[in-house]
Amino acid sequence: MADRAALEDLVRVQGERVRGLKQQKASAEQIEEEVAKLLKLKAQLGPDEGKPKFVLKTPKGTRDYSPRQMAVREKVFDVIISCFKRHGAEVIDTPVFELKETLTGKYGEDSKLIYDLKDQGGELLSLRYDLTVPFARYLAMNKLTNIKRYHIAKDFDIAGQFDPMLPDAECLKIMCEILSSLQIGDFLVKVNDRRILDGMFAICGVPDSKFRTICSSVDKLDKVSWEEVKNEMVGEKGLAPEVADRIGDYVQQHGGVSLVEQLLQDPKLSQNKQALEGLGDLKLLFEYLTLFGIADKISFDLSLARGLDYYTGVIYEAVLLQPPARAGEEPLGVGSVAAGGRYDGLVGMFDPKGRKVPCVGLSIGVERIFSIVEQRLEALEEKVRTTETQVLVASAQKKLLEERLKLVSELWDAGIKAELLYKKNPKLLNQLQYCEETGIPLVAIIGDQELKDGVIKLRSVASREEVDVRREDLVEEIKRRTSQPLCIC
């Protein structure tokens, strides 16, 4: 196989040599000589084996998930969905693709990341880029003005006309509840307001036409230095250096409600109507966050910009914190795991009459969370159960397959998660070993004596303790012993 591969390489190289000579318009004799060498090599290679050559791989940007990875995903999803339901959300779903015109013009500079599909039945389609724009389209199509929904355990939104900052505060509370429950490390939620950003850009001298593109540059401050952001704004986007410097004086500030109050007294910013509205709402928001007991997890950060075009008010992003390297230093953000904000104008873009439905929502970065949980489990060498089987139906003697089949069927009908080995006469040791390997907590053992006495021997795999349980009581005993909730690890 290795010899053939080497010969194929020689044929390819010689073929490229012949093509190169033809392009260089070499002499006919030289080309003929090299062609002869190519034919000789092909003759040595012999006929192709006729098997199609292709690489077994997943398409770019996709991946397979192993049973272990799927077990982690399901447990993470359970935590997220439980929180969404606890806050009264309904669930909806939308197609994975939308009409291209539905998505166009909603994401600012991120629009280049939209993946277009080929023409489908005369319609130009694109894969959805997020779950917010499809949700806004869903509201407009169905003429809905009030709903609290979640979507595929990733997105949560509240749509409707309510008193200021109440839905926004609940979204931040939900974000904190989920991240605390997942126990993936300390986190901080950065908060800002698009109106404050727009007001700041205006008083600093940014032309209206450059608001969104400068917003996109500012949004990179969590990844690169202010100098790099300034160079992009001035060198690539044509902003005057003195304007960039004025922006820098603001966007490098962060704090709590005291910073909000400080900016309310800022002689320039307080004169801008948009900024004043945003600061007023943020002050109210911090009051509610204090009542919810999460104000210590929130930071008012003027560098947070969230580049998506559809945000109109409060915006937020949760980052995991890395412990400080030295005493006295502040923890560093090591990556966004959730984000969201208010988008009051998006539904009106789809409504034929332009009716606006105020909306606010959040999105959980589940892929990043999965990676973090998987890495943590690997580091701790934790064993992850990939099934939820509660009991294995086993036999202690031969010729008891029929009895095992009858018992496992009874358990299935009663809602018990049960298995049996697909062998007529498995050894008891092999059956117990299977439970050890897969994490099945209980074994229901049938034997001749148990059949005579009308009992089942129930064995705890962890403690190896065995008790006889009357057959009619078996279902309740299994449920009692396996009723503890599953944790992430």
C-alpha positions in Angstrom: 0.0 0.0 0.0 2.9 2.3 0.9 4.7 1.5 -2.4 1.6 2.3 -4.4 1.1 5.6 -2.6 4.8 6.6 -3.3 4.2 5.7 -7.0 1.1 7.8 -7.1 3.1 10.7 -5.8 5.7 10.3 -8.5 2.9 10.2 -11.2 1.4 13.4 -9.8 4.8 15.2 -9.7 5.7 14.1 -13.2 2.3 15.2 -14.5 2.8 18.6 -13.0 6.3 18.7 -14.7 4.7 18.0 -18.1 2.1 20.7 -17.6 4.8 23.2 -16.5 6.9 22.5 -19.6 3.8 23.0 -21.9 3.0 26.3 -20.2 6.7 27.4 -20.7 6.4 26.3 -24.4 9.4 24.0 -24.1 10.7 22.2 -27.1 8.6 19.3 -28.5 11.5 16.9 -27.9 11.7 17.8 -24.2 8.0 17.5 -23.7 7.8 14.1 -25.5 10.7 12.8 -23.4 8.8 13.8 -20.1 5.5 12.5 -21.4 7.2 9.1 -22.1 8.4 9.1 -18.5 4.9 9.9 -17.3 3.4 7.0 -19.3 6.1 4.6 -18.0 5.2 5.5 -14.4 1.5 5.1 -15.1 2.2 1.7 -16.6 4.0 0.7 -13.4 1.1 2.0 -11.3 -1.3 -0.4 -13.2 -5.1 -0.1 -13.4 -7.0 1.6 -10.6 -8.7 -0.9 -8.2 -12.0 0.6 -9.1 -13.0 1.6 -5.6 -14.2 5.2 -5.1 -11.8 7.3 -3.2 -13.3 9.5 -0.5 -12.4 10.7 3.0 -14.7 9.7 5.8 -15.3 13.0 7.6 -18.0 15.3 8.8 -18.6 18.5 6.8 -16.7 21.6 7.9 -18.2 23.3 10.9 -20.0 20.1 12.1 -19.0 17.3 14.4 -20.2 13.9 15.7 -21.1 13.5 19.4 -20.2 10.3 21.3 -22.5 8.8 23.8 -20.4 10.3 26.6 -20.7 13.8 25.0 -24.4 13.4 24.4 -24.9 12.4 28.1 -23.2 15.7 29.1 -25.2 17.7 26.6 -28.5 16.3 27.9 -27.7 17.0 31.5 -26.7 20.6 30.6 -29.9 21.0 28.6 -31.9 19.7 31.6 -30.5 22.4 33.8 -31.3 25.1 31.3 -34.8 23.9 30.3 -35.7 23.5 34.0 -34.8 27.1 34.6 -36.7 28.4 31.6 -39.8 26.4 32.7 -39.4 27.7 36.3 -39.8 31.2 34.9 -43.0 30.4 33.0 -41.7 30.0 29.5 -43.5 28.2 26.6 -41.5 26.3 24.0 -41.6 27.0 20.2 -39.5 25.8 17.3 -38.7 27.3 13.9 -37.1 25.9 10.7 -33.3 25.7 10.5 -33.4 27.8 7.4 -35.3 31.0 6.5 -36.0 33.0 3.4 -32.7 34.9 2.7 -34.5 38.2 2.7 -35.7 37.5 6.3 -32.1 37.4 7.5 -30.6 40.1 5.3 -29.7 43.4 7.0 -30.3 42.2 10.6 -26.8 41.4 11.7 -24.5 44.3 10.7 -21.0 43.2 10.0 -21.8 39.6 11.0 -24.0 39.3 7.9 -21.0 37.9 6.0 -21.3 34.8 8.2 -24.8 33.8 7.0 -24.6 30.6 5.0 -26.7 30.6 1.8 -28.4 27.5 0.4 -29.1 26.8 -3.3 -32.4 27.9 -4.8 -35.1 25.7 -3.3 -38.3 25.6 -5.4 -37.8 29.1 -6.6 -37.0 30.5 -3.1 -33.6 31.8 -2.0 -32.9 30.4 1.5 -30.2 30.7 4.1 -29.4 28.8 7.3 -30.6 30.7 10.3 -27.7 32.6 12.0 -29.4 32.9 15.4 -32.8 32.2 17.0 -33.8 35.8 17.6 -34.6 36.9 14.0 -36.7 33.7 13.3 -38.5 34.4 16.6 -39.3 38.0 15.5 -40.6 36.7 12.1 -42.7 34.1 14.0 -44.3 36.8 16.2 -45.1 39.0 13.1 -46.5 36.1 11.1 -48.8 34.9 14.0 -49.7 38.5 15.1 -48.5 37.8 18.7 -47.9 40.7 21.0 -47.2 38.8 24.3 -45.3 35.6 24.9 -42.5 34.3 27.1 -40.8 31.5 25.2 -37.7 29.3 25.1 -36.2 27.7 22.0 -34.1 24.5 21.8 -32.8 25.1 25.4 -30.6 27.9 24.1 -32.7 31.1 23.8 -35.2 32.7 26.1 -37.3 35.8 25.2 -40.0 37.9 26.6 -42.2 39.8 24.1 -44.8 42.4 25.1 -45.4 45.9 26.4 -44.5 45.9 30.1 -43.2 48.4 32.7 -39.5 49.3 32.2 -36.7 47.0 33.1 -38.9 44.2 34.7 -38.5 41.7 31.9 -34.8 42.8 31.4 -34.1 42.1 35.1 -35.7 38.7 34.9 -33.6 37.7 31.9 -30.4 38.6 33.9 -31.7 36.6 36.8 -32.3 33.6 34.6 -28.8 33.9 33.1 -27.3 34.0 36.6 -29.4 31.0 37.8 -28.3 28.8 34.9 -24.6 29.6 35.2 -24.7 29.1 39.0 -26.5 25.8 38.6 -24.0 24.5 36.0 -21.1 25.1 38.4 -18.7 25.9 35.6 -16.8 28.6 37.5 -17.0 32.2 38.7 -18.7 34.5 36.2 -19.5 38.2 35.6 -22.3 39.6 33.6 -21.4 42.8 31.7 -24.3 45.3 31.0 -24.5 48.3 28.8 -27.2 50.1 26.7 -27.2 50.8 23.0 -28.7 54.2 23.7 -25.8 55.1 25.9 -23.4 53.9 23.2 -25.1 55.9 20.5 -25.3 59.0 22.7 -21.6 58.6 23.6 -20.6 58.3 19.9 -22.7 61.4 19.1 -21.1 63.6 21.7 -17.6 62.3 20.8 -18.1 63.4 17.1 -18.7 60.0 15.4 -20.7 60.6 12.1 -24.1 58.9 12.1 -23.2 56.7 9.2 -20.3 55.2 11.2 -22.2 54.4 14.4 -22.6 50.7 13.7 -19.2 50.0 12.3 -17.5 51.9 15.2 -19.8 49.9 17.6 -18.4 46.7 16.0 -14.8 47.9 16.7 -15.6 48.8 20.4 -17.1 45.3 20.8 -13.6 43.8 20.3 -12.2 45.4 23.5 -12.8 42.2 25.5 -10.3 40.4 23.2 -7.7 43.1 22.1 -6.2 46.2 23.6 -7.6 49.7 23.3 -4.6 50.7 21.0 -5.5 47.9 18.6 -9.2 49.0 18.6 -8.2 52.6 18.1 -5.9 51.7 15.2 -8.8 49.9 13.5 -11.2 52.8 14.0 -8.7 55.3 12.6 -6.7 53.3 10.1 -9.4 51.1 8.6 -12.7 52.9 9.3 -11.5 56.5 8.8 -12.4 58.0 12.2 -10.5 61.1 13.3 -7.8 60.3 16.0 -9.2 62.9 18.4 -12.7 61.4 18.1 -11.2 57.9 18.9 -9.4 59.3 21.9 -12.7 60.8 23.3 -14.4 57.4 22.8 -11.5 55.8 24.7 -12.0 58.0 27.7 -15.5 56.5 28.1 -15.3 52.8 26.9 -12.4 52.0 29.3 -14.7 52.6 32.3 -16.7 49.9 34.2 -18.3 49.6 37.6 -21.7 49.3 39.3 -24.6 51.6 39.9 -22.2 54.3 41.2 -20.8 54.6 37.6 -24.3 55.0 36.3 -24.9 57.9 38.7 -21.5 59.4 37.8 -22.4 59.4 34.1 -25.8 60.9 34.9 -23.8 63.9 36.1 -21.4 63.9 33.1 -21.7 67.5 31.6 -21.8 66.2 28.0 -23.4 62.8 28.2 -26.2 64.0 30.4 -27.2 66.5 27.7 -27.8 63.7 25.1 -31.4 62.5 25.2 -30.7 58.9 24.2 -27.9 58.5 26.7 -29.9 60.0 29.5 -32.8 57.5 28.8 -30.4 54.6 28.8 -28.7 55.7 32.0 -32.1 56.2 33.7 -33.2 52.7 32.8 -29.9 51.2 33.9 -30.3 52.8 37.3 -33.7 51.3 37.6 -32.4 47.9 36.4 -29.7 47.9 39.2 -32.5 48.4 41.8 -34.3 45.3 40.5 -31.1 43.3 40.3 -30.4 44.2 43.9 -33.8 42.8 44.9 -33.1 39.7 42.9 -29.9 39.2 44.8 -27.6 39.3 41.8 -26.2 42.9 41.7 -22.8 41.6 42.8 -22.6 39.5 39.6 -23.3 42.5 37.3 -20.8 45.1 35.9 -21.8 48.2 34.0 -19.2 48.1 31.2 -19.1 50.9 28.6 -16.9 48.7 26.3 -19.7 46.2 25.8 -21.2 46.9 22.4 -22.7 43.6 20.9 -22.3 44.2 17.2 -25.7 42.9 16.1 -27.8 45.6 14.4 -31.1 44.7 16.0 -30.4 45.7 19.6 -32.1 48.9 20.7 -31.6 49.1 24.5 -30.0 47.1 27.3 -27.4 44.6 26.2 -25.5 42.1 28.3 -22.9 39.3 28.1 -21.7 36.8 30.7 -18.1 35.8 30.8 -16.3 33.2 32.9 -13.6 34.6 35.2 -10.1 33.3 35.5 -8.6 33.6 39.0 -6.0 36.5 39.3 -2.4 35.5 38.8 -1.2 37.7 41.7 -2.8 39.0 44.9 -4.6 42.3 44.3 -5.2 41.8 40.6 -8.7 41.6 39.2 -10.0 38.3 37.7 -9.7 38.1 33.9 -12.6 37.3 31.6 -11.8 34.1 29.6 -14.8 33.8 27.3 -18.4 34.6 26.7 -20.9 31.9 27.8 -24.2 33.8 27.4 -25.5 37.1 26.0 -28.6 39.0 25.0 -30.4 42.3 25.1 -33.4 44.4 24.1 -34.6 44.5 20.5 -37.8 46.6 20.3 -37.7 47.2 16.6 -37.1 43.8 15.1 -40.7 42.5 14.9 -41.9 45.7 13.3 -39.5 45.0 10.4 -41.5 42.0 9.5 -45.0 43.3 10.3 -46.9 44.6 7.1 -48.2 47.5 9.2 -44.9 48.1 11.0 -46.5 47.3 14.4 -43.7 47.1 17.1 -43.6 44.4 19.7 -41.0 45.2 22.4 -38.8 42.2 23.1 -35.9 41.3 25.3 -34.0 38.0 25.5 -30.9 36.0 26.2 -29.0 33.2 24.5 -26.9 30.5 26.3 -23.6 29.6 24.6 -24.2 25.9 25.0 -21.3 24.7 22.8 -18.8 26.5 24.9 -20.4 25.3 28.1 -20.3 21.7 26.8 -16.6 22.0 26.1 -15.9 23.4 29.6 -17.9 20.6 31.3 -16.2 17.9 29.2 -12.8 19.3 30.0 -13.6 19.5 33.7 -14.8 15.9 33.7 -11.7 14.7 31.9 -9.4 16.6 34.3 -11.2 15.0 37.3 -11.3 11.6 35.5 -15.0 11.5 36.2 -17.0 8.6 34.8 -20.0 9.7 32.8 -23.1 7.5 32.6 -24.3 7.3 29.0 -27.6 5.5 29.7 -30.2 5.9 32.4 -30.9 2.2 32.9 -32.1 1.7 36.5 -31.9 -2.1 36.6 -30.5 -5.1 34.8 -32.7 -8.2 34.8 -30.3 -11.1 35.4 -30.4 -14.8 36.0 -28.4 -17.0 38.4 -28.9 -20.3 36.6 -29.3 -21.5 33.0 -32.6 -21.9 31.1 -34.2 -18.8 32.5 -34.4 -16.7 29.4 -38.2 -16.8 29.3 -38.5 -15.7 32.9 -36.0 -12.8 32.2 -38.0 -11.7 29.2 -41.3 -11.8 31.1 -39.8 -9.7 34.0 -38.1 -7.1 31.8 -41.4 -6.7 29.9 -43.2 -6.1 33.2 -40.7 -3.5 34.2 -40.8 -1.7 30.8 -44.7 -1.6 31.0 -44.4 -0.1 34.5 -42.1 2.7 33.2 -38.8 1.3 34.6 -35.7 1.7 32.5 -34.4 -1.9 32.3 -32.1 -4.0 30.3 -31.0 -7.6 29.9 -28.1 -9.2 28.1 -28.9 -10.7 24.7 -27.7 -14.2 25.6 -29.7 -17.3 26.5 -27.5 -18.4 29.4 -25.2 -15.6 30.5 -22.9 -16.1 33.4 -23.9 -14.1 36.5 -20.4 -12.7 36.8 -20.6 -11.3 33.3 -24.0 -9.7 34.0 -22.7 -8.1 37.2 -19.6 -6.9 35.4 -21.8 -5.2 32.7 -23.5 -3.2 35.4 -20.1 -2.1 36.9 -18.9 -0.9 33.4 -22.1 0.9 32.5 -23.1 2.3 35.9 -26.4 0.4 36.2 -27.2 0.7 40.0 -29.4 -2.3 40.5 -29.6 -6.0 39.4 -32.9 -7.9 39.6 -31.7 -11.6 39.8 -34.0 -14.5 39.0 -33.2 -18.0 40.2 -35.1 -21.3 40.6 -35.6 -20.7 44.3 -36.8 -17.1 43.8 -39.4 -18.3 41.3 -40.7 -20.9 43.8 -40.9 -18.2 46.6 -42.4 -15.5 44.4 -39.6 -13.1 45.1 -36.8 -11.3 43.1 -33.3 -10.9 44.5 -32.5 -7.2 44.2 -28.8 -6.4 44.4 -27.1 -3.0 44.8 -24.1 -2.9 42.5 -22.3 -0.4 44.6 -22.7 -2.0 48.0 -23.2 -5.6 46.8 -26.0 -5.9 49.3 -28.9 -8.2 48.3 -32.5 -8.4 49.5 -35.4 -10.5 48.5 -38.4 -8.4 47.3 -41.8 -9.7 46.5 -42.4 -9.6 42.8 -45.5 -7.4 43.1 -43.4 -4.8 45.2 -40.4 -4.8 42.8 -41.5 -1.8 40.7 -42.0 0.5 43.8 -38.7 -0.7 45.4 -36.7 0.1 42.2 -38.4 3.5 41.9 -37.7 4.3 45.6 -34.0 3.4 45.2 -33.4 5.3 41.9 -35.4 8.5 42.6 -32.4 10.7 43.3 -31.9 13.4 40.6 -28.9 13.1 38.3 -26.1 15.7 38.5 -23.9 17.1 35.8 -21.0 14.9 36.7 
